[in-house]
Amino acid sequence: MWRESESEVVRLEKVLAHNDLTGQALLEKFRGASRESVRLAAALRGYFTSGSATEDQRELYGSYLRSRVRPTVAALMEENRVTELERFEKEVPFPQPLVDEFLTEAMEMDRPEITVWLLQCKKERFGFRDRDFSW
């Protein structure tokens, strides 16, 4: 079901998906969890999986995820979820230091798709002022 190297959040999100937790059951799991990893896994599932939450629930999950940018991005990068990462960045624009931090992490995790996307994001939003690429 999961790789040994996976983080607890990714494992928990897969368990929630395997148990097909959606709607009110997922919300109860999110609200009743005492561990942040369970709350993050439930929020990721509720926010990014279509049909697993109502709009009000999805907004609640989104609010939670926006307050925890680093763990959210780490979980998405671990699973190489570029589309969700793009969607999240549109709602919560990452400042340049955070883009640079995520870029380093993506390279260390050997996530070329995410690395390319982050480089494009950095180019569009901030440019590469610290480098001269002219001939």
C-alpha positions in Angstrom: 0.0 0.0 0.0 2.9 2.4 0.7 6.6 2.7 0.4 8.7 2.4 3.6 10.3 5.8 2.9 6.9 7.6 2.7 6.1 10.2 5.4 3.4 9.6 7.9 1.2 12.2 6.2 1.3 10.4 2.8 0.7 7.1 4.5 -2.3 8.5 6.4 -3.7 10.1 3.2 -3.5 6.7 1.5 -5.3 5.0 4.4 -8.1 7.6 4.2 -8.4 7.1 0.5 -8.3 3.3 0.9 -11.1 3.5 3.5 -13.0 5.9 1.1 -13.5 8.5 3.8 -15.3 11.5 2.3 -17.8 14.1 3.3 -18.9 14.2 6.9 -16.8 11.2 7.9 -13.7 12.9 6.6 -14.6 16.1 8.3 -15.1 14.3 11.7 -11.7 12.7 11.2 -10.2 16.1 10.5 -11.8 17.9 13.5 -11.4 15.0 15.9 -7.7 14.3 15.2 -5.2 15.2 17.9 -2.2 14.6 15.7 -1.3 17.2 13.1 -0.3 14.5 10.6 -3.9 13.1 10.6 -5.4 16.6 10.2 -3.0 17.4 7.3 -3.7 14.1 5.6 -7.5 14.6 5.9 -7.2 18.2 4.7 -5.2 17.1 1.7 -7.7 14.5 0.8 -10.7 16.8 1.3 -9.2 19.7 -0.6 -7.6 18.0 -3.6 -9.8 15.0 -4.2 -12.9 16.0 -6.1 -16.2 14.8 -4.7 -14.7 14.1 -1.3 -16.0 17.3 0.4 -18.7 20.0 0.0 -17.6 23.5 -0.9 -17.9 24.6 2.8 -15.7 21.7 3.9 -13.3 22.3 1.1 -12.9 25.9 2.2 -12.2 24.7 5.7 -9.6 22.3 4.5 -8.1 25.1 2.2 -7.9 27.5 5.2 -6.0 24.9 7.2 -3.6 24.1 4.3 -2.9 27.7 3.7 -1.8 28.1 7.3 0.6 25.2 6.9 2.3 25.9 3.6 5.6 24.0 4.2 4.1 20.7 5.3 1.4 20.9 2.6 4.1 21.4 -0.1 6.3 18.7 1.4 3.5 16.1 1.2 2.6 17.1 -2.4 6.2 17.0 -3.5 6.7 13.6 -1.9 4.0 12.2 -4.0 5.1 14.2 -7.1 1.7 15.9 -7.4 2.6 18.8 -9.7 -1.0 19.7 -10.7 -2.1 20.0 -7.1 1.1 22.0 -6.2 0.3 24.4 -9.1 -3.2 24.8 -7.9 -2.1 25.4 -4.3 0.5 28.0 -5.4 -2.1 30.0 -7.3 -4.1 30.3 -4.1 -1.1 30.9 -1.8 1.6 32.6 -3.9 5.0 31.5 -2.5 7.5 34.2 -1.7 10.9 33.9 -3.4 12.7 32.5 -0.4 10.1 29.7 -0.1 10.4 29.0 -3.8 14.1 28.7 -3.5 13.7 26.4 -0.4 11.2 24.2 -2.3 13.5 24.1 -5.3 16.3 22.8 -3.2 14.0 20.2 -1.6 12.7 19.1 -5.0 16.2 18.6 -6.3 17.2 16.6 -3.2 14.1 14.4 -3.5 14.9 13.9 -7.2 11.6 15.3 -8.4 12.4 16.7 -11.9 8.8 17.6 -12.8 8.4 19.7 -9.7 11.9 21.1 -10.1 11.1 22.3 -13.6 7.7 23.7 -12.5 9.4 25.6 -9.6 12.0 27.0 -12.0 9.3 28.2 -14.3 7.4 29.7 -11.3 10.6 31.5 -10.2 11.3 32.8 -13.7 7.8 34.1 -14.1 7.4 35.7 -10.7 10.8 36.8 -9.7 13.3 36.3 -12.5 16.8 35.2 -12.0 18.4 38.4 -10.8 21.3 36.6 -9.1 22.5 35.1 -12.3 23.6 36.5 -15.6 22.7 34.2 -18.5 23.8 36.5 -21.3 26.4 35.4 -23.8 
